[in-house]
Amino acid sequence: MRFSARGRLAALSLLAVCSVFPLSAAAQSALDEVLARKEIRIAIPTDFPPYGYVGTDMKPQGLDIDMAGYIAGKLGVKLELVPVTSANRIPYLQTKKADLVISTLGKNPEREKVIDFTAAYSPFFQAVFATKSLPVKGAADLAGKSVGVTRGAIEDMELSKIAPATADIKRFEDNNATVSAFVSGQVQVIATGASVAGNMIARNPQLGTEFKFVLKESPNHIGVAKGEDKLREKVNEIIAGAKASGDLDKMATRWLGRPAGNLPN
């Protein structure tokens, strides 16, 4: 096959470009990049206790931060924490400002259109909480007790399905009012989300509040950029290992007061 002078010039130019930018570099996956730079950037929350918040030492802490450190450790790379909000956590992943998002992400069809998800790594739930001295193990134990709940919230709907007729359910207009009622002793029991309860427990350790039983499960998954299957599969391996070793249960118990349990893939 013969090439014109212009064709030969174009072919030489293409070879020159390929020598500077190898084709293999263009195909490098996110996992390859993480291992090459020996650092992983993980987006985490800093305003959502007990999953992620800033401690008194001004450093991020919480279940999501522990999970980020766990993954970095298993990969043998340095961890860079990238604080995000609920609004920008997915865009940070899409624009490669973060390699993973560990920020109480629930998996749903709308989100699955724009990012991929790993197996679940931690529970997120609505539950019943009360002081350690109050014997409550299930819905039947709410009989004759006053229970605070935020009107119209998921926990209100779930509680209404199972509470005995003699339970005194007191509904408040927002989470702050519900928490205030429990802390001040207006109600004996509170039904709320894990994050609200975690913040309440951290702020009021003198109450000795503890998790009693679950109303509804909504587990958290780790967000991965679309098409980054190598990274997603590697993180799934790490999560599977953490399940088998009991490490996920230990993290959940430390921050949520209950084991992670049987999380979905």
MIMAR-289316 format. One record per residue (C-alpha): residue number from 1; residue in one letter; x, y, z. Coordinates in pm, 1 decimal, padded with zeros to 6 digits. Layout:
residues N
+-----+----+----------+----------+----------+
:   i : aa :       xx :       yy :       zz :
+-----+----+----------+----------+----------+
: NUM :  a :        X :        Y :        Z :
...
+-----+----+----------+----------+----------+
This chain:
residues 265
+-----+----+----------+----------+----------+
:   i : aa :       xx :       yy :       zz :
+-----+----+----------+----------+----------+
:   1 :  m :  00000.0 :  00000.0 :  00000.0 :
:   2 :  r :  00139.6 :  00341.5 : -00098.1 :
:   3 :  f :  00101.7 :  00659.3 :  00107.8 :
:   4 :  s :  00110.9 :  01013.1 : -00018.2 :
:   5 :  a :  00349.5 :  01259.3 :  00140.3 :
:   6 :  r :  00059.6 :  01400.9 :  00341.0 :
:   7 :  g : -00039.8 :  01048.8 :  00451.2 :
:   8 :  r :  00313.0 :  00965.7 :  00560.4 :
:   9 :  l :  00326.3 :  01287.3 :  00761.3 :
:  10 :  a : -00002.8 :  01205.5 :  00933.6 :
:  11 :  a :  00118.4 :  00855.1 :  01019.1 :
:  12 :  l :  00442.9 :  00989.2 :  01164.8 :
:  13 :  s :  00247.0 :  01242.8 :  01370.5 :
:  14 :  l :  00025.1 :  00968.1 :  01511.7 :
:  15 :  l :  00331.2 :  00761.9 :  01608.3 :
:  16 :  a :  00480.7 :  01062.1 :  01782.0 :
:  17 :  v :  00163.4 :  01121.3 :  01982.6 :
:  18 :  c :  00145.0 :  00754.2 :  02083.1 :
:  19 :  s :  00506.1 :  00758.7 :  02199.8 :
:  20 :  v :  00435.8 :  01053.4 :  02430.9 :
:  21 :  f :  00091.2 :  00931.8 :  02544.1 :
:  22 :  p :  00093.1 :  00550.9 :  02539.7 :
:  23 :  l : -00240.1 :  00386.2 :  02463.3 :
:  24 :  s : -00212.3 :  00186.1 :  02786.2 :
:  25 :  a : -00220.3 :  00509.4 :  02988.5 :
:  26 :  a : -00553.7 :  00606.1 :  02836.5 :
:  27 :  a : -00696.3 :  00272.5 :  02943.8 :
:  28 :  q : -00562.9 :  00294.3 :  03299.7 :
:  29 :  s : -00836.4 :  00225.3 :  03552.5 :
:  30 :  a : -00908.4 :  00416.3 :  03872.9 :
:  31 :  l : -00763.6 :  00125.8 :  04073.6 :
:  32 :  d : -00444.1 :  00138.0 :  03867.0 :
:  33 :  e : -00417.6 :  00512.3 :  03929.7 :
:  34 :  v : -00470.7 :  00471.5 :  04304.6 :
:  35 :  l : -00201.1 :  00205.0 :  04329.6 :
:  36 :  a :  00037.3 :  00403.1 :  04108.9 :
:  37 :  r :  00017.4 :  00722.6 :  04315.0 :
:  38 :  k : -00002.3 :  00521.7 :  04640.4 :
:  39 :  e : -00293.0 :  00731.0 :  04763.6 :
:  40 :  i : -00671.2 :  00704.5 :  04755.3 :
:  41 :  r : -00905.1 :  01004.3 :  04779.2 :
:  42 :  i : -01224.3 :  00917.0 :  04963.3 :
:  43 :  a : -01515.8 :  01157.3 :  05001.8 :
:  44 :  i : -01661.9 :  01155.1 :  05353.5 :
:  45 :  p : -01922.9 :  01354.0 :  05552.4 :
:  46 :  t : -01819.9 :  01588.5 :  05834.3 :
:  47 :  d : -02164.0 :  01698.7 :  05954.8 :
:  48 :  f : -02351.9 :  01371.5 :  05992.8 :
:  49 :  p : -02272.9 :  01194.7 :  06322.4 :
:  50 :  p : -02211.7 :  00915.9 :  06399.2 :
:  51 :  y : -02109.7 :  00841.1 :  06038.6 :
:  52 :  g : -01885.5 :  01141.9 :  05988.7 :
:  53 :  y : -01825.8 :  01457.7 :  06190.4 :
:  54 :  v : -01549.2 :  01680.8 :  06323.2 :
:  55 :  g : -01435.6 :  01586.4 :  06672.7 :
:  56 :  t : -01305.0 :  01807.2 :  06950.0 :
:  57 :  d : -00956.4 :  01764.0 :  06803.9 :
:  58 :  m : -01089.9 :  01917.9 :  06479.4 :
:  59 :  k : -01030.7 :  01591.9 :  06291.5 :
:  60 :  p : -01296.4 :  01392.6 :  06104.2 :
:  61 :  q : -01421.0 :  01085.8 :  06285.7 :
:  62 :  g : -01707.4 :  00840.4 :  06262.9 :
:  63 :  l : -01804.7 :  00512.1 :  06102.6 :
:  64 :  d : -01751.3 :  00634.8 :  05744.9 :
:  65 :  i : -01407.4 :  00769.5 :  05831.6 :
:  66 :  d : -01313.5 :  00437.2 :  05992.8 :
:  67 :  m : -01430.0 :  00254.1 :  05679.1 :
:  68 :  a : -01225.0 :  00485.9 :  05457.6 :
:  69 :  g : -00915.4 :  00415.6 :  05665.9 :
:  70 :  y : -00986.9 :  00043.3 :  05657.6 :
:  71 :  i : -01001.4 :  00036.1 :  05275.7 :
:  72 :  a : -00685.6 :  00245.3 :  05239.4 :
:  73 :  g : -00507.9 :  00010.7 :  05478.5 :
:  74 :  k : -00612.4 : -00300.1 :  05287.6 :
:  75 :  l : -00496.2 : -00140.8 :  04960.5 :
:  76 :  g : -00166.0 : -00039.3 :  05120.9 :
:  77 :  v : -00200.5 :  00325.2 :  05017.7 :
:  78 :  k : -00216.8 :  00661.9 :  05189.3 :
:  79 :  l : -00563.3 :  00803.5 :  05263.1 :
:  80 :  e : -00673.3 :  01151.8 :  05162.3 :
:  81 :  l : -01008.8 :  01243.6 :  05316.4 :
:  82 :  v : -01223.1 :  01471.6 :  05099.2 :
:  83 :  p : -01504.8 :  01639.1 :  05296.3 :
:  84 :  v : -01830.8 :  01658.1 :  05101.4 :
:  85 :  t : -02194.9 :  01750.8 :  05150.1 :
:  86 :  s : -02500.4 :  01554.6 :  05042.8 :
:  87 :  a : -02532.5 :  01781.7 :  04738.6 :
:  88 :  n : -02178.0 :  01750.8 :  04600.0 :
:  89 :  r : -02072.5 :  01398.0 :  04696.2 :
:  90 :  i : -02180.8 :  01242.0 :  04363.5 :
:  91 :  p : -02041.2 :  01526.8 :  04146.9 :
:  92 :  y : -01704.8 :  01489.5 :  04325.4 :
:  93 :  l : -01698.3 :  01126.6 :  04214.1 :
:  94 :  q : -01801.3 :  01209.3 :  03857.6 :
:  95 :  t : -01534.3 :  01480.0 :  03821.2 :
:  96 :  k : -01259.0 :  01260.3 :  03974.5 :
:  97 :  k : -01212.5 :  01478.4 :  04280.0 :
:  98 :  a : -01264.9 :  01154.7 :  04473.6 :
:  99 :  d : -01198.9 :  00789.6 :  04390.8 :
: 100 :  l : -01471.3 :  00662.3 :  04624.5 :
: 101 :  v : -01762.3 :  00812.7 :  04816.5 :
: 102 :  i : -01822.3 :  00675.7 :  05165.8 :
: 103 :  s : -02093.3 :  00911.9 :  05283.1 :
: 104 :  t : -02411.7 :  00729.9 :  05393.3 :
: 105 :  l : -02512.8 :  00664.3 :  05033.0 :
: 106 :  g : -02828.3 :  00462.3 :  04987.8 :
: 107 :  k : -02861.0 :  00270.5 :  04660.7 :
: 108 :  n : -03159.9 :  00355.4 :  04443.1 :
: 109 :  p : -03244.8 :  00338.0 :  04069.2 :
: 110 :  e : -03191.4 :  00710.7 :  04010.0 :
: 111 :  r : -02841.7 :  00709.5 :  04156.5 :
: 112 :  e : -02754.2 :  00388.3 :  03974.0 :
: 113 :  k : -02799.8 :  00576.1 :  03646.6 :
: 114 :  v : -02500.2 :  00800.1 :  03721.9 :
: 115 :  i : -02269.5 :  00601.9 :  03953.4 :
: 116 :  d : -02198.9 :  00242.1 :  04051.3 :
: 117 :  f : -02222.5 :  00093.5 :  04400.1 :
: 118 :  t : -02031.2 : -00162.7 :  04601.3 :
: 119 :  a : -02189.7 : -00406.5 :  04842.6 :
: 120 :  a : -02331.3 : -00246.4 :  05157.2 :
: 121 :  y : -02072.7 : -00168.9 :  05426.4 :
: 122 :  s : -02286.9 : -00040.7 :  05713.3 :
: 123 :  p : -02644.7 : -00024.1 :  05832.8 :
: 124 :  f : -02850.3 :  00293.0 :  05816.9 :
: 125 :  f : -03174.8 :  00258.6 :  05999.9 :
: 126 :  q : -03465.7 :  00404.9 :  06183.1 :
: 127 :  a : -03489.0 :  00257.3 :  06531.0 :
: 128 :  v : -03614.9 :  00282.7 :  06885.7 :
: 129 :  f : -03380.1 :  00417.9 :  07154.2 :
: 130 :  a : -03413.9 :  00456.8 :  07530.0 :
: 131 :  t : -03201.8 :  00461.3 :  07844.6 :
: 132 :  k : -03017.0 :  00143.2 :  07935.9 :
: 133 :  s : -03228.4 :  00106.9 :  08249.4 :
: 134 :  l : -03555.4 :  00088.5 :  08053.3 :
: 135 :  p : -03634.4 : -00272.1 :  07949.5 :
: 136 :  v : -03733.9 : -00248.8 :  07582.4 :
: 137 :  k : -03646.3 : -00526.4 :  07338.8 :
: 138 :  g : -03933.2 : -00513.0 :  07091.4 :
: 139 :  a : -04257.8 : -00341.1 :  06997.8 :
: 140 :  a : -04458.7 : -00522.8 :  07266.7 :
: 141 :  d : -04240.8 : -00361.4 :  07534.3 :
: 142 :  l : -04366.3 : -00015.8 :  07433.0 :
: 143 :  a : -04700.6 : -00090.0 :  07596.9 :
: 144 :  g : -04775.5 :  00173.9 :  07859.1 :
: 145 :  k : -04468.8 :  00379.9 :  07768.1 :
: 146 :  s : -04448.0 :  00727.7 :  07614.0 :
: 147 :  v : -04272.0 :  00733.7 :  07275.3 :
: 148 :  g : -04155.7 :  01048.9 :  07096.6 :
: 149 :  v : -04144.7 :  01054.7 :  06716.4 :
: 150 :  t : -04131.9 :  01316.6 :  06441.3 :
: 151 :  r : -04468.9 :  01351.0 :  06271.4 :
: 152 :  g : -04481.7 :  01199.2 :  05921.2 :
: 153 :  a : -04122.9 :  01068.7 :  05926.2 :
: 154 :  i : -04038.7 :  00713.2 :  05815.3 :
: 155 :  e : -04005.5 :  00608.6 :  06177.5 :
: 156 :  d : -04352.5 :  00747.5 :  06252.2 :
: 157 :  m : -04504.9 :  00536.1 :  05975.3 :
: 158 :  e : -04314.3 :  00222.6 :  06077.8 :
: 159 :  l : -04386.0 :  00268.0 :  06447.1 :
: 160 :  s : -04758.4 :  00311.9 :  06379.2 :
: 161 :  k : -04766.4 : -00033.2 :  06217.2 :
: 162 :  i : -04632.9 : -00223.5 :  06516.2 :
: 163 :  a : -04687.0 : -00021.8 :  06836.3 :
: 164 :  p : -04935.6 : -00173.5 :  07082.0 :
: 165 :  a : -05258.5 :  00016.8 :  07138.5 :
: 166 :  t : -05151.4 :  00112.8 :  07490.1 :
: 167 :  a : -04831.4 :  00284.6 :  07375.5 :
: 168 :  d : -04851.0 :  00661.4 :  07425.9 :
: 169 :  i : -04711.6 :  00793.8 :  07095.6 :
: 170 :  k : -04638.5 :  01165.3 :  07109.2 :
: 171 :  r : -04572.5 :  01327.7 :  06770.5 :
: 172 :  f : -04356.8 :  01638.5 :  06730.0 :
: 173 :  e : -04315.7 :  01868.4 :  06431.0 :
: 174 :  d : -03941.6 :  01822.7 :  06368.4 :
: 175 :  n : -03640.7 :  01619.8 :  06485.4 :
: 176 :  n : -03516.0 :  01893.1 :  06717.0 :
: 177 :  a : -03845.9 :  01898.7 :  06905.1 :
: 178 :  t : -03854.4 :  01518.8 :  06925.6 :
: 179 :  v : -03499.6 :  01501.7 :  07062.1 :
: 180 :  s : -03569.5 :  01782.7 :  07307.9 :
: 181 :  a : -03873.6 :  01594.7 :  07440.7 :
: 182 :  f : -03665.7 :  01284.0 :  07505.3 :
: 183 :  v : -03367.4 :  01465.8 :  07657.4 :
: 184 :  s : -03593.1 :  01665.2 :  07890.8 :
: 185 :  g : -03780.7 :  01354.7 :  08002.3 :
: 186 :  q : -04116.8 :  01436.8 :  07842.6 :
: 187 :  v : -04106.9 :  01092.6 :  07677.1 :
: 188 :  q : -03940.2 :  00768.7 :  07788.5 :
: 189 :  v : -03855.8 :  00637.4 :  07442.6 :
: 190 :  i : -03757.5 :  00794.8 :  07110.1 :
: 191 :  a : -03805.4 :  00654.5 :  06760.4 :
: 192 :  t : -03568.6 :  00820.8 :  06512.8 :
: 193 :  g : -03296.7 :  00773.9 :  06252.0 :
: 194 :  a : -02950.0 :  00647.8 :  06339.3 :
: 195 :  s : -02782.4 :  00979.5 :  06257.7 :
: 196 :  v : -03020.2 :  01183.6 :  06475.5 :
: 197 :  a : -02981.3 :  00935.7 :  06759.2 :
: 198 :  g : -02603.5 :  00930.9 :  06724.0 :
: 199 :  n : -02583.8 :  01308.1 :  06752.8 :
: 200 :  m : -02822.4 :  01308.3 :  07048.3 :
: 201 :  i : -02625.8 :  01038.0 :  07230.9 :
: 202 :  a : -02294.5 :  01215.9 :  07170.4 :
: 203 :  r : -02433.7 :  01543.6 :  07307.9 :
: 204 :  n : -02604.8 :  01386.7 :  07609.7 :
: 205 :  p : -02384.3 :  01104.0 :  07739.9 :
: 206 :  q : -02529.0 :  01145.0 :  08091.2 :
: 207 :  l : -02858.5 :  00991.3 :  07975.8 :
: 208 :  g : -02708.4 :  00651.0 :  07901.7 :
: 209 :  t : -02920.3 :  00611.9 :  07588.5 :
: 210 :  e : -02884.7 :  00295.4 :  07383.4 :
: 211 :  f : -03021.6 :  00127.6 :  07070.5 :
: 212 :  k : -03320.9 : -00097.8 :  07144.0 :
: 213 :  f : -03460.7 : -00236.0 :  06815.9 :
: 214 :  v : -03482.6 : -00159.3 :  06443.0 :
: 215 :  l : -03788.6 : -00017.6 :  06271.0 :
: 216 :  k : -03654.4 : -00004.6 :  05913.9 :
: 217 :  e : -03321.7 : -00084.1 :  05746.3 :
: 218 :  s : -03170.0 :  00135.4 :  05472.0 :
: 219 :  p : -02807.3 :  00015.7 :  05436.2 :
: 220 :  n : -02520.4 :  00230.6 :  05309.2 :
: 221 :  h : -02314.2 :  00150.1 :  04999.0 :
: 222 :  i : -01986.1 :  00293.8 :  04867.1 :
: 223 :  g : -02009.8 :  00500.9 :  04550.5 :
: 224 :  v : -01775.8 :  00428.2 :  04256.7 :
: 225 :  a : -01753.0 :  00611.2 :  03923.9 :
: 226 :  k : -01939.9 :  00449.0 :  03635.9 :
: 227 :  g : -01739.3 :  00180.9 :  03459.4 :
: 228 :  e : -01466.4 :  00152.7 :  03724.5 :
: 229 :  d : -01528.9 : -00218.0 :  03772.5 :
: 230 :  k : -01176.0 : -00306.5 :  03886.8 :
: 231 :  l : -01195.8 : -00065.2 :  04177.7 :
: 232 :  r : -01552.2 : -00166.9 :  04263.3 :
: 233 :  e : -01462.1 : -00538.2 :  04261.8 :
: 234 :  k : -01153.3 : -00476.9 :  04474.3 :
: 235 :  v : -01353.8 : -00283.7 :  04732.8 :
: 236 :  n : -01614.8 : -00560.8 :  04730.6 :
: 237 :  e : -01336.5 : -00807.3 :  04814.0 :
: 238 :  i : -01233.2 : -00587.7 :  05106.6 :
: 239 :  i : -01592.8 : -00559.0 :  05231.4 :
: 240 :  a : -01642.9 : -00935.7 :  05203.1 :
: 241 :  g : -01327.4 : -00992.4 :  05405.1 :
: 242 :  a : -01440.0 : -00742.2 :  05668.0 :
: 243 :  k : -01773.1 : -00920.9 :  05696.6 :
: 244 :  a : -01607.7 : -01259.4 :  05740.7 :
: 245 :  s : -01359.4 : -01132.0 :  06000.1 :
: 246 :  g : -01621.0 : -00944.5 :  06201.0 :
: 247 :  d : -01455.5 : -00607.1 :  06138.3 :
: 248 :  l : -01775.2 : -00455.7 :  05993.5 :
: 249 :  d : -01965.3 : -00562.4 :  06304.7 :
: 250 :  k : -01698.4 : -00403.9 :  06526.6 :
: 251 :  m : -01716.5 : -00070.4 :  06341.6 :
: 252 :  a : -02096.6 : -00064.3 :  06350.6 :
: 253 :  t : -02105.0 : -00154.3 :  06719.9 :
: 254 :  r : -01854.7 :  00117.5 :  06802.9 :
: 255 :  w : -02051.1 :  00392.7 :  06629.7 :
: 256 :  l : -02410.7 :  00271.0 :  06613.0 :
: 257 :  g : -02439.9 :  00053.6 :  06921.4 :
: 258 :  r : -02532.0 : -00257.3 :  06721.0 :
: 259 :  p : -02355.3 : -00498.9 :  06480.9 :
: 260 :  a : -02371.3 : -00445.8 :  06104.1 :
: 261 :  g : -02562.8 : -00770.9 :  06067.2 :
: 262 :  n : -02652.5 : -00934.9 :  05736.3 :
: 263 :  l : -02588.7 : -00653.5 :  05486.6 :
: 264 :  p : -02690.9 : -00690.6 :  05119.5 :
: 265 :  n : -02441.3 : -00715.0 :  04833.4 :
+-----+----+----------+----------+----------+
